[in-house]
Amino acid sequence: MAVARRTAKSVWDRFSASDPGLLRLMAGLRTVGAILLALAVLALVGTSVTHLVAGAMTAMVATFAIQEKEVRGQAITLALGLPVALAAISLGALLNSRVIAGDIFFVMLIFGAVYSRRFGDRGTALGLIGFQVYFVSLFVSASVPALPELFLTLTIAFACSAVARFALVPETPERTLARLREAFRARLAQLVAHQIELLDADAGDVDAVLVDLRRSTARLHEAALMIQGRLEEGTRDASAAALLQRRVADAEIAAERLGVLLLNARSAERVETLTLHLPNASAAMPARARIAQDAGSALRRDLRALLLLVVRLVPDDRGTALPHVRNRLLGYREEQGLPQGSPAVQDCFRAVGEAARAILGLRLAVDASQDEEYDTPEAARSREEFEAEEISISGEAAAAAEEEPTGLRRPTTRAAVQVSVGSALAIVGGEFLSTQRWYWAVLTCWVVFLNTASTGEILVKGYRRLVGTVLGVVAGVALAGAVGNHTWIAFALVLLCVFGMFFTAPLSYALMSFFVTAMLGLLYTLLNTYSLDVLVLRVEETALGAACGIIAAVLVLPVRTSHRTDEELGTVLARLRDVVSAAVAQLSGGPAVDLVDLARDLDTALDDLRSSTKPLTHPIAPLRARRQNARYVVALLETCAYHARSLAATAELVPSSKSVAADARLALAGRRITHNIDLIAAHVRDEEPDGEIESGASIASMLDSGRHEVLRTGSVAFRVLRHLQRLDEGIVGLARPLGVPLAAREEKAAGTRSVG
């Protein structure tokens, strides 16, 4: 029985880690629940199959369109959505026989639906409901005599959506945040498990383990960012949100640092670069060496103990075993009972102690229970540090609002104009392909513009939609042939496709398009309009819509991918400079600031940069050198972001810790790094740089006579210097791929540096 429970727990942890907060699962279940309930109610009142389809599609739209986090906001938007839907279906029925007037109104509706995104989640939802319900009217060929029954159908669909959202699959910010915390714990456990695999792996297996290690590190970071986005609504007050944010950041950084040090210890030489983040890093590493047997056994034991602390982060029982294990690991921070080994291996033990401290802090933030009676002096000291940090947390002044573009420079206005032009082209071209189903081209044109910000992103999205549609046509043919005239079997398969569509949407746009097209084949079967020609037409209309969207993106107020990536790169560099300068200032004795917020702003900007470079790094991108250059720049920035986060985490300890003291000498090193960042940022903005990239002497050699004491292995100062050194090298390394000129001696140094 115990084995079965452990197996079930392991399986659930893997699923929870793959779907942080169960957001995709809940979205799929909520949408399927709303459709199923609407079908049941409509069947009881004797609605025709056509109106069953309209009700199912409306229930789906009313459920997925609303993305607000607060329950009250969701209810208001849902209530406002019903009159919008009734107006859309009425206009669709009235204009169904008036081709020119209907087309003009459809384009105007598309413009308004896209433009409404500037008004936040509610504007986005209402615009989406208006567009999609008008599309439903075209799909079911709504007519004026059928309006009373359609009104009843839509009202029932919205009511069923409300029941599914607020009763069957309820979603509150607090519940979502609790599930996200559980997902973070599960992903943290996965990362530690992969670190144990790295320690145990033979030389030939290390590369495969590194792939898993990089993936689990990225997933942990993703979960941390998702928690960040839900903190404000999901916690009782700002102080509790700031505290949890700090603890999550501490745990993420400690786990990431432990992985880096384990990788260094596995190497025959000390590999002084963040290999976890660099593409193809394993090929550039020297041959791995096995860690000495005794030290390796002790480290393996302690990593398993750390994994136990993560798995039992909020334990059901309050025995003495876990506190004893935790206290022993915490002692490594103070050199208590530190096992013998090489300096690299002893760094790993110290990192285990830091990770144990971070897990203790995370537990205190999410679990009110205490077990101080088992504390050793080291554990008591950690608690005191946490309490001092909690007391120091206070509300921060709101950041100054950035100047927003106006007119056609505003992203929502530009997108509205582009998609309107593209939709007009799609309507004209779609009418030539089919006077009955031209709207598929318009829908594709609309969809490829959603959540895109550059021409390259639109091109990639259109390509993925076309691939998914072609594969979905094949599946639709098979499913339609298997279903035949069995109406409720078809509806059941539609529900499965809907669930697959929402569950896979954040993962793969091509998969989502596959499920959409397969579902449409079944819906055509229900409406008795299915044929192979219809599905082939669906592919043709999809290709036309994607082409019209791309043409509009290229010719109408275009945003080039390179311009978009340069903007995001400039933002990342600015956020990186903010974190480094603030962290170094605090480490040098300056005033305390909220470094966690600055670090999260950097993470968010880096995620935006990754998204904007996807068209450049996609396999269909024709310029291979540009693709490799983009990947290398992002990898270097990820390396720099890791070291900046680590600096920020260490600097956060200065005001409250008894073991971390400020050192004014660090300010000199920070000035060189920020100077180089400013030069690169100026080059990205096409400004004339004021000076040259500074390089040469190492960060450590820039400090004065206290050097030997400062560089004691394992000390906090040693860790700070190591992060500063890697930051310095990473920033200088950015100069070459970005085309920033270097001095002659720096050119030579940069030419010999490995690019990982």
Helices and strands as residue ranges (DSSP letters): H 2-18, G 20-22, H 23-44, H 49-64, H 71-94, H 99-115, G 116-119, H 120-139, G 144-146, H 147-163, I 164-168, H 173-200, G 203-205, H 206-234, H 238-266, H 281-284, H 293-311, H 321-330, G 331-334, H 343-366, G 372-374, H 377-392, G 407-409, H 411-433, H 439-449, H 455-483, H 487-504, H 509-526, H 532-555, H 561-587, H 595-617, H 624-652, H 666-684, G 700-702, H 707-710, H 716-738, H 744-752
